Amino acid sequence: MTRAEEVEAETEGVEELSDEDSDYAEPFEAKSFGGQFVWADKDSFQAKILRVRAGEKVIISTRGRKDMVIMLTGGRGLLEVIANGEVDKRELEPAEPVDIEEGPDYRLVAVTEVELFTIHADADPE
């Protein structure tokens, strides 16, 4: 079994937090997966912090975005890259920036509670 498969197996049966147990509060915007906070929203780029509950999966959209980079800042997570019907899984390392290319689909799988920074340029800045 590969390390990615071992980590994926650890997500099975992870208990989800109830709303009472959540510490997602202002300025984070509540989302089904946890919460997000936009900390920079300029004409040509946007930066966010995502907090994802253990066991949740979040699509990382590249639509309308370019030069996207993500970085895990806390927790353990897998990055799934889906292209041509194949799924490539890789464990994210804290403080290791990852370039997100246009084309494949991406999904973050939170093994533990995760904090993820994202930044991207707008594909068509106004």
N, C-alpha and C positions, 0 to 999 in steps of 0.2 A: 504494500500500500504506500502510495506517495505521501509526502508531507501535506500537500493540498487536500488529498482525500481524507487524511487523518483529521485535519482541521475542520473539513466539511462535516465529518461524522460528529464532531463535537457540538455542532449547532443543532443536531437533532434532539428534541425534547427540552430545549432551552425554555424556561418559564418566562412568559411575557410579563412585563410590569403593568400593573393597573394604573389608572390615572392618578389615584391617591398616592402611589409610590413614586410618581414621576417628579423629577426636579427641573423639568423644562419650564421655564418661566420667562417673563420679559427680560431681555429684548428678543428672546427666541420665539419664533412663530411655530406653534404646535403643528405637527404633521403626523400622519398615520404611523410613520416609522420612528418618530421622535420629535425632532425640531430642527429649525435652521435659523440662521442669523446672517443677513446681508450686511457686511461691515464696510464694503466699498462698492459704490454703484456710480460709475463715471460714464461719460459719453462713449468711451471706447472699450471699457472692461468692467467686469463685476467679480467680486470676491465674496465667498460665503464660508460659513462654518456650519457643517452638518453634524448633528448629534444623532446617532442611530442606536436604537435599543438592540440588545443582544438577540440574535435569531432573526432579525429583520433583514430584508433584501431591498436595495434601493437602486433604481435605474440611474445611471449617470448619462444624462442626455448631452449629445453633441450638436443637436439641431440649433442652427443659428449662432453657433459658437466656433471659434478657432483658437489655436494656440492654448489649449486647455491643459492645466496641470493640477493634479490633486496631490495631497500629502496627508498621511495619517499622522495625527499628533497625539492620539491616545487610544488604547484598546488594541484588540486584535481583529483583523479583517482580511477577507479574501477579495481579490479583484477577479471577476469573471469577464473574459473577453470572448464575445460570441461573434464568429464570422464563418460564413459558408457552412452553417450547420454544425460547426465544431465549437466546443467550449474549452478555452484554455484558462486554467485557474492558477493564480499566483498569490502567495501570502504577501500582504503589504507590510513593509518594515517601517517603524516610526521614524519620522524626520527624513524619509527618502522620497523626494519628489518623483512623480510618475507622469510622463507625457501621455495625454489622451488624444489619440489620432482620430481624425474623421474617418468614417467608414464602418468599422465594427461597432457592435452594441456592447455597452459596458454595464456591469452590475456589481455593486458592493454587497458583500454578505458579511454582516457583523457577527463575529464569533463571540465577542464580548461587547459591552457597550463601547461605541466607537465615536471618536471625534475626528472629523475629516475637514481639511481646508481645501477649497476649490477656487481656482481663478481662471478666467478665460476672457479673451477679447471677443467682441461682437463681430460676427461675420460681415455685417453691413453696418458699420458705425454711421450714425446720422450726422 
